[in-house]
Amino acid sequence: RGHLNDLENIVPFIGIGLLYALSGPALSTALLHFRIFVGARIFHTIAYLTPLPQPSRGLSWAAGYAVTISMAYRLLTTGLYL
């Protein structure tokens, strides 16, 4: 169950992350996005496997999802010149 739970966020991240990396972002910004996502997924897995208080798992999921949305927003604004 934990692996399937991770795949729900990792698959969209890989697609959007690849497009984001190909769009030529600043290296520091790209590294920040990728590191926050990986850290959030690692913490989410730990929170999923151990009995941590419930908001920790939800907040780590939201952090990873927010990074994916941030990259998608950056792609749209860069591609559409908004």
Residue, then its C-alpha position, 0 to 999 in steps of 0.5 A: r500500500g505504501h508503494l502505491n501511495d507513493l506512485e500516486n504523486i511520483v508519476p505526475f512529478i516525473g512528467i512535470g519535473l522532466l518538462y520543468a527541467l527542459s524549460g531551462p529554470a535557474l539551477s538553484t530553483a530547480l534544485l530547491h523544487f526537487r529537494i523539497f519533493v524528495g524530502a517530503r516523499i521520504f517523510h511521507t513514507i516514514a509517516y506512513l510506516t510508523p505511527l506518527p501523528q496524523p497531520s504529519r502524513g497529510l502535510s508531507w503529502a501536501a508539500g510534495y503536491a505543492v512542489t508539483i503544482s509550483m513547477a506546473y505553474r512555472l511551466l505554464t507561465t514560461g510557455l505562455y509568457l504570462 
